[in-house]
Amino acid sequence: MTEKSVSERMRTGRAYLIKEGNPNNGFEIFTALVNNGNKGICVSGIYPDDIKKKYDLGKAHFIWLTQNMNINKNYIHPSNISRLGFMLKNFLRENKNAAIFLEGFEHLFAHNRYGTVMSMLYTIGDEVAVNNAKMLVLVDPFALTKKQMAFLENETEGLIL
């Protein structure tokens, strides 16, 4: 997978679904977007310093989904979905050519009702469209029911890796 092929296949104003349990391909695509000039923000349950080192994402912004409330201002408890939506909307409005990577989707479902998470995704998807951004949503297909996965697929475009 080359950086150019990823950026050529992804159009602005769209949300793309990556159905995999392993986040490596998602991080590689996100890294390619950031390296090709997109202003990136990643929402993940993985500690941000580990991601930055492994994928050379020093230029990207991070929101760490964690229950460990420390002094880092870029963390959020997974149950605080309204704050997460607010942070992502602000990022999209303040940064042209933005890219969002939602890696920790299962964390959100574990701490919130499915409808609440999907409502936030719809809102962020609208902001992505209005602001000509790109959004990657990585989800393990075995973490959701078939009906839940179908709703998610309807709100995103599949990304063939």
Secondary structure, 3 states (H helix, E strand, C coil): CCHHHHHHHCCCCEEEEEECCCCHHHHHHHHHHHHCCCEEEEEECCCHHHHHHHHCCCCCEEEEECCCCCCCCCEECCCCHHHHHHHHHHHHHHCCCEEEEECCHHHHHHHCCHHHHHHHHHHHHHHHHHCCCEEEEEECHHHCCHHHHHHHHHHCEECCC
